[in-house]
């Protein structure tokens, strides 16, 4: 069995202080994908670089050039055969948004898609990312490998994926263009939303992010924006998917999926 966990840390140092590595040890994932490190290599201590909770193996990171911003990581109990950082688009590779690792016959990616909520300019950047990522998705599929792309996609796809969908129809993360892009990803591009495949009717249990404003988390006024998007072959072997909410390490919650394949 292969267990893959994805979690936006909203700062690896912050999440470490909140006990995330003790939780990781309990869950025992084979691959852990993390996003929004908000750190550079020099900021990571030994626990963050090579956590005992992941067998002590070195993590693989893609840091943003801007300090305290973005960044993704991938940890695995078995050393990957190949690691790639970035997907060949300088604007976004400079922001530390992509790390890819090959294991045997499958590949895992940790992805942090831009948010467009802070300013119109960032929404335009998000649209540029979506346009640039489509050909990369085709390139990945052309390799003929089974692939799982984990991360914070910053898009709620359907009305059931957020609590207050009517109030967010004109907001970043639920714009018609973003939702249409996700529909194309899961339609003609042939990728699979693993959690939704296993839980087609889930609503409030599916949320992975809550605003820090008001009592959003206490009232479960959330969004499902963290996904494991997979090629059909490995998606068909997913056996369980859940969101862990008992302890808060971040404004996001971990997404855990178990696949019936040999572990990495």
N, C-alpha and C positions, 0 to 999 in steps of 0.2 A: 504494500500500500504506500502511496506517495501522498504526503500531506504538504500542501502549499498554503502559506499564510501571507496575506497582504495587509499592510497597515501604513497609513499616513501618520507619521510620528509628530508632526507639527513641532519639530525640533528634537533631534536625537538626544541632546543633553537633557532637555526637559523630560522626555519620556523615560530616560534612564533614571532620573530622580524620582519618578513615579512608580518604579518597580517593574518596568516592562520586561526586563530580562528574566526575572523570577517567573513571570507568566509564560514567557517563551519556553523556559525549561519545562514547565508543566505541560504545555501543549505539544512539545517535541516535534516541531515541523521538520521536514526534510529540506525544504527551501523556504526562506523568509525574504519577502520583498518589502522594502520600506521606502517611503517617499517623504519629501520635505525635511531633509536632514537639517537644514539651516546651520551648516557647519562646513569647515574645511578639514582636510586630512590632519592638520596639526591640532585641531580641536578635539580629536577623538582619543580617548584613553584606551587602554588595552581591552576593556570590557566592550567598548563600542566597535573597536577594530576587529576583534576576534573573540566574540562572546563564548564563554564556556557553555552557555545554554544552547549553542549551535555546534558543540563539539570542539570549540577552540580554533576552528579554521578561519583564516583571514576572510573578511568580507570584501566585496568588490563594489566600488563606488564610482559615481559620476557626479563630481562636485560642480556647483555653479561658480563662475568667475567672480560674481558679486558675493561678498562676504555676508553670511547670515541669511542666505536666500536659497530656496529650492534645494536641489540635490536629491539623488536616489541611491539606494544600495541594494545589494543582493547577497544573502548568506546561504551557504549550503553545507550539509554534512559531508558530502562527497565533492571532491574538487572538480570543477567543471573542466571540460576538454578545451573550451575556448570561451573567452569573454570579450565582448565588444561594448564600448561606451560611445554613446551618441549614435544618431542614425543618418548623419551626413548632411544636416542642414545647420550651418554655422549659427544662425540666429538663435536656434533652440538648443543646440549642443553647448553653446556658451552658458546656458541656464541650467545645465545638469539635469536632464529630464529622462535619460534612457540608459539602461544597462541590460545587456543580453548575455545569457550563459547557456552553453550547450552541454547536455548530459545524455550520453548514449543516443537514443533515437528521439529525444525530445529536447525542446528549448524553453527556457523560462525568461521572461522579460519583466523588469520593474520599470514602470512608466509613471511619469507625473505630467499630466496634460495641463496646459496653462489655464488659469482662472481668468475670466474677463470681468469680474465684478468690481474691481477697484477703479477702473477708468475706461472710457470708450477706446482709448488707444490699446489697452490690454485685451479688450474684446476683439479688436481687429487683429491683434497678434494671435489670439486663439483661433480665429478663422484661418489665418495663414498656416498655423500648425495643422489644423484639420486637413487643409488642402495638401500640405506637404506629406502628411502621414499616410494618405491613401496609397500612393505608389510604393511607399516602404512596406505597407501591409501586403501588397501584391508580391513584392520581392521576397518577403518572408514565406508566403505560401508557395512560391515557385521553388523553394529549397526542398520541398517534399517532406519536411519534418513535422512532427506534432509539436504545437506551440501553445503555451499559456502566457498571455500578457496580463500581468497583475498591476493594479495600481489605482490611483485617483484620477479618474477620467473627467471629473468636473462637469459631468452631464447627467441629469436625471432623464431617463429615456421616456418613460410613460407616466401617465397621471398617477398610477399606483406606486410610483417610485418616490413620491414626496407627499408630505401631509397637506400642505397648503398650495396645491397645484394651480388653483384659480388665481391666486394672488401673485403667482410667479410667472405668468405667461409671457411677460415682457422683460423678465430678468435673466441675466447671464446664468447659464446652467440649465435653463429650461426654455430657451428660445426655439422657435420653430426650425430654424436652420440647423441648430445643434442636434435637435431630436431627429430631424431628417437624416443627418449624417450618421447618427447611431443606427437608425433603421436600415440605412444602406449597408453599414458595416455588418449587421446581423441578417441582411437579406442577400442582395446580389453579390456582396463580397464574401459571403459564406462563413463568417465567424459565428461563434455560439456564446451567448451569455450564460455561463455555467450555473450561477445561482438561480437565475430565472427559469432555466430548463428544469431544475430540480424542484423549484418552488414557484410554479406558474401563477399562483393566486396570492402570494404573500404581499402584505401591505406594510403595516406598522412594524413587523418583525424584521423587515428588510433594510431599514435605514442604517446608513453607515456614517453619516455626518450630521451634526447639529450646530446651529449658530451659537455663538457665545452670548448673544444678546437675550435678555429676558430669561425665561425659564424653559428655553427650547428643549434642552435635553430632559429635564424633569418631566415635561409634558409630552415628550417624544414627538416634537414638531421637527421631524428630520427629513433628510434626503438620502436616497441611495445613489451615490456617485462613485463608489469604489467597486470595482469589478474584477473578475477573472474571466477574460475573453479568450476563447480557445478554438483551435482547429477542431473540426467535427470528430475526428477519430479519438482524440484524448478526452474531448468533452463527453463522448458517449460512455466513457469509463469512469466518469465522476460518480461517486456513490453517496456523498454527503456534503452539504454546504451549510454554514451557519455564520451568524454575526455574533461576536462575543461582546457583551455589554455589562458584565458584572462589575468590572473595575475599569475606571477611566484613565487611560494613558495619554489621551490626546482629544481634540475635538472630533476625531474620527474613531471608529471602532474597527477592530480586526475582522477580516473576512477569511474564514478557514474552509478549505475544500480538500476532501480526500478523494484520490483517484486510484483506481484498481490497476496500477502499473507498478513495475519495479521502482523502488525508491531511488532518489538521487543520492 
